[in-house]
């Protein structure tokens, strides 16, 4: 049987605001978390025990945003107005990733149409995704 392996070609770690370290610790978020792009086109965002997995082809567009109010951007968040999810480690800047097909539910009761991640290099991630 042939083993199929995929390789991380790019990894975009989060930019941490140290004021929220206790929250990140409670959620299991570490410096190894972030968004990874694999050679097969998969995108995997990890935030402690939580994960969003999709493909690059499922991304309709990206948008660098910020700054935001800390209480809307830091932590694991579900939007009150739609089904968006946030993997936030700071409120300064991040990348909003919109999907063609909603990704499986991470929290809440519905699948998610958008993921916001506070990676250290949101412009670089947008370029790497290519949308």
N, C-alpha and C positions, 0 to 999 in steps of 0.2 A: 504494500500500500504506500502510495506516494504522500509524503507530508507536505502540506501547503503552508507556507509561512508568509506573513506580511511584515514589512519593515517600516518603522516610523521614519519618514523622510524629513519631517519638520515638526518641531514641538515649540509651542508658544506658552510659556509659563505665565502665571498671574503676577500682577504688580500688587504687593501686599501693603495695606495700611496697618502698621503695627498696633494701632489703637484697638484693633478688633481681633487680636491674636487669641484671646480666650474663646471667642465665638468660633473662629476657624478650627481651633483645637477640638471643641465640642462637636463640630461637624465632621471632623476627621480630615480636614483640608490640610495639605502639606505643600512644600515647595516643589514636589514632583507633579502636582496637579496642573492642569491647563488644557489647552486644546492641541491635539496631535493630528497630523495629516499623514496617512499611510500611503505606501506606494501603489496600493490597489484603488485609491480614491476615497477610502473611508475617512471620515472626520469623527474624532472621538473627543468629547469634552468631559473631563472628570472634575469633580468637586467633592472631595472626600469620598463618602460612600455612594454618591450620586453620579450618574453618567448619562450623557446624551450621545447616541451613535447614529450617524446617517452617512450619506455619500456626498461628495462634492457636487454631483449632478443634481442633488435635491436642494441645493441652495439657489434661491431666486435672486437675492441681492444681499449686500452687506452695507452697513453704514457706521462710520465712526461717530460716536456720540459722547457728550459730557461737557462740562461737569454736571452732576446730578445731585439731588439732595441725598445725604448719606442713608436715610431711612428708606429710600427707594432703590438703592444700588448695592448695599453691603449685605452679604449673606446669601442664603438660598431663598429666593423670592418668587412668588407667583403673582402676576399682575392682577389687580382688582378689576381692571377694565377689559381685559381679554385673556387669552390663554398663554401669554408669554411667560417665560421663565428666566430668572437671573441667576448666574453663578458669579457673584460679586465679591471682590476682595478690596476694592476701593471705590470711591465715588467720583474720581477725577475724570477718567476716560475709559472707554471700552468699545467693543464692537457688537453691533446688533446684527444677527444672522437670521434672515427670513428664509423659510422653507417652502418649497413647492408643495410637497405633501407633509402634513404634520408628523412630527416625531412622536414616538411612544411616550406616554405619561411618565413623568418623574415624580411630581407631586400634584395634588389636586385630583380632579375627577375627569379631566379632558386631556387629549393629546395637545402638544404645543406647536404653535405656528412660528414662533420666534424664540431665539436664545440670545441673551446678552451676556457677554463674557468680558471681564476686566483684565484682559491680558496686558502684559508690559508693552507690547508692540502691536496695537490694533491696526495700524496702517499696513504693517508687514503681513499680518494675518489676512487682511482683506486682499492684498495682492496675491498671497499664496493660494487663497481660495479662488481668486480670479473672477469675482463677481462684484 
